[in-house]
């Protein structure tokens, strides 16, 4: 049985969301900035996705996102997060149910811990060799970004927390996508079960 159009749309939204998160993570790694356009697109995509659950669901998600934004602004004021990180996390929360936002925050914190540990380990590594640019392809670009990042780490530069946010968001979206597959299968089972119970009730009413 084919899945309902709503499930296909939800899967498409999840893929687009993960794509936007990947762009944000790559930008944060390369330039330590997250484009506002990515955050805006992520928030609008989230609103569109939540509209399937109703206007009340959208309003609830927006309230939770605003509360998360307010909390993260405090972390930004203490220098723990960048402004782009705050906007990215809040934009991600717009498209999530409150329980999903909680899971997103937990997953992001765990990913941030792994990222911090990796940075601490790389600070003890030997300094990177001086990079000689011989080509302008993708491989050369990746090597340049990796070398620059190694020098940033040795100089105790800021953490690209957009990567952790992207990991947390991608994990929540993948969990939601697996949940949709379960929901589709469960719906098919419940539909046949309902027909069976209805037919049994009809037969019992005829015999009584």
C-alpha positions in Angstrom: 0.0 0.0 0.0 1.3 3.4 -0.9 2.0 5.9 1.8 -0.3 8.9 2.2 0.7 12.2 0.5 1.2 13.8 4.0 3.9 11.2 4.8 5.7 11.9 1.4 5.6 15.6 2.1 6.9 15.1 5.6 9.8 13.0 4.2 10.5 15.8 1.7 10.5 18.4 4.4 12.9 16.3 6.5 15.3 16.0 3.6 15.2 19.7 2.9 15.7 20.5 6.6 18.8 18.2 6.7 20.1 19.9 3.6 19.8 23.3 5.1 21.4 22.1 8.3 24.3 20.7 6.2 24.8 24.1 4.5 24.8 25.9 7.9 27.3 23.4 9.3 29.6 23.8 6.3 29.4 27.6 6.5 30.1 27.6 10.2 33.1 25.4 9.8 34.6 27.3 6.9 33.8 30.9 7.9 32.4 30.8 11.4 29.2 32.4 10.2 25.7 31.0 9.5 23.8 32.8 6.8 20.6 34.4 7.9 18.9 33.1 4.7 19.4 29.5 5.9 17.8 30.3 9.3 14.9 32.0 7.6 14.3 29.2 5.1 14.5 26.7 8.0 12.0 28.5 10.0 9.6 28.9 7.1 9.9 25.3 6.2 9.2 24.4 9.8 6.0 26.5 9.9 4.8 24.8 6.7 5.5 21.4 8.1 3.7 22.1 11.4 0.7 23.5 9.6 -0.3 19.9 8.8 -0.9 19.5 12.6 -3.0 22.7 12.8 -2.6 26.3 13.7 -2.5 25.5 17.4 0.5 23.3 16.8 2.3 26.1 14.9 1.6 28.5 17.7 2.9 26.1 20.3 6.1 25.4 18.4 6.7 29.1 17.9 6.3 29.8 21.6 8.8 27.0 22.5 11.2 28.3 19.8 11.0 31.8 21.3 11.6 30.5 24.8 14.6 28.5 23.5 15.9 31.6 21.7 15.6 33.6 24.9 17.6 31.0 26.9 20.3 30.8 24.2 20.6 34.6 24.1 21.8 34.4 27.7 24.4 31.8 26.6 25.4 34.1 23.8 25.8 37.0 26.2 28.3 34.9 28.2 30.2 34.0 25.1 29.2 30.3 25.0 27.4 30.5 21.7 27.6 32.7 18.6 24.7 34.7 17.3 24.3 32.4 14.3 24.1 29.4 16.5 21.3 31.0 18.5 19.3 31.8 15.4 19.9 28.4 13.8 18.7 26.5 16.9 15.6 28.6 17.3 14.8 28.3 13.6 15.1 24.5 13.9 12.7 24.5 16.9 10.0 26.3 14.9 9.4 23.1 12.9 9.4 20.7 15.9 6.8 19.6 18.4 7.8 20.4 22.0 9.0 16.9 22.8 11.0 16.9 19.6 12.6 20.2 20.7 13.6 18.6 23.9 15.2 15.7 22.1 16.9 18.2 19.7 18.4 20.1 22.6 19.7 16.9 24.2 21.2 15.6 21.0 22.8 18.9 20.3 24.4 19.1 23.7 25.8 15.6 23.3 27.1 16.4 19.8 28.6 19.6 21.2 30.4 17.6 23.9 31.9 15.3 21.3 32.9 18.3 19.2 34.6 20.0 22.2 36.5 16.8 23.1 37.7 16.5 19.5 38.9 20.1 19.6 40.8 19.5 22.8 42.5 16.4 21.4 43.5 18.3 18.2 45.1 21.1 20.2 47.7 18.5 21.4 48.3 17.3 17.9 51.4 18.5 15.9 50.9 21.7 13.9 49.6 21.2 10.4 52.0 21.5 7.5 52.0 24.6 5.4 49.5 24.1 2.6 50.6 24.6 -1.0 47.7 25.3 -3.3 48.2 23.4 -6.6 44.6 23.2 -7.8 41.2 24.8 -7.4 39.0 21.7 -7.2 36.8 20.4 -4.4 39.6 18.3 -2.9 41.9 21.3 -2.7 39.1 23.4 -1.0 38.5 20.7 1.6 42.2 20.5 2.4 42.4 24.3 2.7 39.4 24.4 5.1 40.9 21.5 7.1 44.3 23.2 7.4 42.7 26.6 8.4 40.6 24.7 11.0 43.6 23.1 12.5 45.3 26.4 12.9 42.1 27.8 14.5 42.0 25.0 17.0 45.7 25.5 17.9 45.0 29.2 18.5 42.0 28.3 20.7 39.5 29.7 18.2 35.8 29.6 18.7 34.0 26.2 18.4 31.8 25.8 15.2 28.8 24.9 17.2 26.6 25.0 14.1 28.0 21.5 13.4 26.5 20.2 16.7 23.2 21.9 16.1 23.1 20.4 12.6 23.8 16.9 14.1 21.1 17.3 16.7 18.6 18.5 14.1 19.4 15.8 11.6 19.1 13.1 14.3 15.6 14.4 15.3 14.5 14.6 11.6 15.7 11.1 11.0 13.9 9.9 14.1 10.7 11.6 12.9 11.1 10.0 9.4 11.4 6.5 11.0 8.3 7.3 13.1 6.4 8.1 9.9 7.2 4.7 8.5 5.9 3.1 11.7 2.8 5.3 11.6 2.1 4.2 8.1 2.4 0.6 8.9 0.4 1.0 12.1 -2.3 2.8 10.2 -2.6 -0.1 7.7 -2.8 -2.6 10.6 -5.4 -0.5 12.5 -7.5 0.0 9.4 -7.8 -3.8 8.7 -8.4 -4.4 12.4 -11.2 -1.8 12.5 -12.9 -3.5 9.5 -12.7 -6.9 11.2 -14.1 -5.6 14.5 -16.9 -3.7 12.6 -17.9 -6.8 10.7 -17.9 -8.9 13.9 -20.1 -6.3 15.6 -22.4 -6.3 12.7 -22.7 -10.1 12.7 -23.4 -10.2 16.4 -26.1 -7.5 16.1 -27.8 -9.5 13.3 -27.7 -12.7 15.4 -29.1 -11.1 18.5 
